[in-house]
Amino acid sequence: MTMSQHILSAFDRDLESIQATVVKMGGMVEAQILDAATALETRDEELAEAVRLRDKAVDELEERINEDAARLIALRAPTASDLRVALTVIKIAGNLERVGDHAKNNAKRAKVLMAVPAISGSTGAIRRMAQAVEAMLKDAIDSYIQRDAALAADVRARDIEVDQMYNALFREFLTYMLEDPRNITACMHLHFIAKNIERMGDHATAIAEQVIYLVTGEMPEESRPKAGSVSDFNVAEG
């Protein structure tokens, strides 16, 4: 065995371990997305609190991935293509951490909403939007593990559907607020929850774009398809 083969196999072994952590982190974040939406829909305060508390574990996994990837780069002297893989892992972990932050914020808002009258039909629509984003995120992670640029491109294309769901919800919340000022507090919280989920879709799309770059060596040339936002409230909280 030559020295270059030894270094390459060591790099691959270390990368495999890091990728296993990425998959674990992805699974945790996917659960956070759905659990936050379920807590909102079922008014389950314990589940909402569990989502909030689990965010620390997500943050710790990102730190571990970053440390392991940095060690990999320092110790294994990766080639240019291997370096791109290592940097992609760090970027994926960063996007997953942000999705986790949005889920934590949604869980906090779900707890607030439990103290006010429910807005009919809204939580089911938010759950469906969360399910669409969770599926995007799962496919984005799968596209990375499989080095599947076509699957990544499919994830990227699906982001427009999430944007459209968000826009429809925003119009609905605006109508409720105009009909009865007593709905304003609940609708504002629901709007921010929907906006957080839309942002989660953006992070899943960013992961997919990193995969396309990793596999092809080029970022997608065409602009990401986006549905025009009907809302000026483009601030989502971590």
C-alpha positions in Angstrom: 0.0 0.0 0.0 1.4 3.4 -1.0 1.3 6.4 1.4 -1.3 8.1 -0.8 -3.6 5.1 -0.6 -3.1 5.0 3.2 -4.1 8.7 3.5 -7.0 8.3 1.2 -8.4 5.3 3.1 -7.9 7.1 6.4 -9.7 10.1 5.0 -12.6 8.0 3.9 -12.9 6.2 7.2 -12.9 9.5 9.1 -15.4 11.0 6.6 -17.7 8.1 7.0 -17.8 8.7 10.8 -18.6 12.4 10.3 -21.3 11.5 7.7 -22.9 9.2 10.2 -23.1 12.1 12.6 -24.7 14.3 9.9 -27.3 11.6 9.3 -28.0 11.4 13.0 -28.3 15.2 13.2 -30.6 15.3 10.2 -32.9 12.7 11.8 -33.1 14.7 15.0 -33.9 17.9 13.1 -36.5 16.2 11.0 -38.2 15.0 14.2 -38.0 18.6 15.6 -39.8 20.0 12.6 -42.7 17.5 12.9 -42.9 17.5 16.7 -43.1 21.3 16.9 -46.0 21.2 14.4 -47.7 18.4 16.2 -47.4 20.2 19.6 -49.1 23.2 18.0 -51.9 21.2 16.5 -52.6 19.0 19.5 -51.8 21.8 22.1 -49.3 19.5 23.7 -47.3 21.6 26.1 -45.0 18.8 27.1 -44.1 18.0 23.5 -43.4 21.7 22.8 -41.1 21.8 25.8 -39.3 18.6 24.7 -38.6 20.2 21.3 -37.2 23.3 23.0 -34.9 21.2 25.3 -33.7 18.9 22.5 -32.3 21.8 20.6 -29.2 21.7 22.8 -28.4 18.2 21.5 -28.7 19.4 17.9 -26.2 22.3 18.6 -23.8 19.8 20.2 -23.9 17.6 17.1 -23.0 20.6 14.9 -20.1 21.4 17.1 -18.9 17.8 16.9 -19.2 17.8 13.1 -17.3 21.0 12.8 -14.5 19.8 15.2 -14.2 16.5 13.4 -14.2 18.0 10.0 -11.5 20.6 11.0 -9.4 17.7 12.4 -9.9 15.8 9.2 -8.7 18.7 7.1 -5.7 19.3 9.4 -4.6 15.7 9.8 -5.4 14.0 6.4 -4.1 16.6 4.0 -7.1 16.2 1.7 -7.0 16.7 -2.1 -9.0 19.5 -3.6 -12.0 17.3 -4.2 -11.8 15.8 -0.7 -11.5 19.2 0.8 -14.7 20.2 -1.0 -16.4 17.2 0.7 -15.2 18.2 4.1 -16.3 21.8 3.7 -19.7 20.7 2.4 -20.2 18.7 5.6 -19.6 21.8 7.7 -22.1 23.8 5.6 -24.7 21.1 5.8 -24.4 21.0 9.6 -24.7 24.7 9.8 -28.0 24.6 7.8 -29.3 21.8 10.0 -28.5 23.8 13.1 -30.5 26.8 11.8 -33.5 24.5 11.0 -33.3 23.3 14.6 -33.4 26.9 15.8 -36.5 27.6 13.8 -38.2 24.4 15.2 -37.3 25.5 18.7 -38.8 28.9 18.1 -41.9 27.3 16.7 -42.2 25.2 19.9 -42.0 28.3 22.0 -44.7 30.0 20.0 -46.9 26.9 20.2 -46.8 27.1 24.0 -47.9 30.8 23.8 -50.7 29.9 21.4 -52.1 27.3 23.8 -53.2 30.2 26.1 -55.4 31.8 23.4 -58.4 30.6 21.3 -57.4 28.4 18.3 -57.7 29.7 14.8 -59.8 27.2 12.9 -58.0 25.1 10.4 -54.7 26.9 10.7 -52.7 24.3 12.6 -53.5 21.5 10.1 -52.3 23.7 7.3 -49.1 24.4 9.2 -48.6 20.7 9.9 -48.9 19.9 6.2 -46.3 22.6 5.4 -44.0 21.2 8.0 -44.4 17.7 6.5 -43.4 19.0 3.1 -40.3 20.7 4.5 -39.4 17.6 6.5 -39.6 15.5 3.4 -37.4 18.1 1.5 -34.8 18.0 4.3 -34.7 14.1 4.4 -34.2 14.0 0.6 -31.5 16.7 0.8 -29.5 14.6 3.3 -30.1 11.5 1.2 -28.9 13.3 -1.9 -25.7 14.1 0.0 -25.1 10.6 1.2 -25.8 9.1 -2.2 -24.1 12.0 -4.1 -27.3 12.3 -6.1 -27.5 15.6 -7.9 -30.8 14.8 -9.5 -32.5 14.2 -6.2 -30.9 17.4 -4.9 -32.3 19.3 -7.9 -35.7 17.9 -7.1 -35.5 19.2 -3.6 -34.5 22.6 -4.9 -37.5 22.7 -7.3 -39.9 21.7 -4.5 -39.1 24.9 -2.5 -41.6 26.9 -4.6 -44.4 24.7 -3.3 -43.5 25.6 0.3 -43.4 29.3 -0.6 -46.9 29.0 -2.1 -48.2 27.3 1.0 -46.7 30.1 3.1 -48.3 32.8 0.9 -51.7 31.1 1.2 -51.4 30.9 5.0 -50.4 34.6 5.2 -53.4 35.7 3.2 -55.6 33.5 5.5 -54.1 35.0 8.6 -54.6 38.5 7.3 -58.2 37.8 6.6 -58.8 36.5 10.1 -57.1 39.6 11.6 -59.2 42.0 9.5 -62.4 40.1 10.4 -61.8 40.3 14.2 -59.1 42.2 16.0 -59.2 39.6 18.7 -57.5 37.2 16.3 -54.5 39.4 15.8 -52.3 38.0 18.6 -52.8 34.4 17.6 -52.5 35.1 13.9 -49.2 37.0 14.4 -47.7 34.0 16.2 -49.0 31.6 13.6 -47.6 33.8 10.8 -44.1 33.7 12.4 -44.4 29.9 12.8 -45.3 29.6 9.1 -42.4 31.9 8.2 -40.0 29.8 10.2 -41.1 26.7 8.3 -40.6 28.6 5.0 -37.1 29.4 6.2 -36.5 25.8 7.0 -37.3 25.0 3.4 -34.7 27.5 2.3 -32.1 25.7 4.4 -33.1 22.4 3.0 -32.7 23.9 -0.5 -29.3 25.3 0.5 -28.2 21.8 1.5 -29.4 20.5 -1.9 -27.4 23.3 -3.7 -24.3 22.3 -1.8 -24.8 18.7 -3.0 -25.2 19.8 -6.6 -21.9 21.8 -6.2 -20.2 18.8 -4.6 -21.2 16.4 -7.3 -20.9 18.7 -10.4 -18.3 21.2 -9.2 -20.6 24.0 -10.1 -23.4 25.8 -8.2 -26.8 25.8 -10.1 -26.7 28.6 -12.6 -30.4 29.4 -12.8 -32.0 31.4 -10.0 -33.8 29.3 -7.4 -37.5 29.2 -8.2 -39.3 31.3 -5.6 -42.9 32.2 -5.2 -43.3 35.9 -4.7 -44.0 36.7 -1.1 -47.2 38.5 -0.1 -45.6 39.4 3.2 -43.2 42.1 4.2 -42.6 40.3 7.6 -39.6 38.4 6.4 -38.0 38.1 9.9 -37.9 34.7 11.4 -36.4 34.1 14.8 -33.9 31.6 16.1 
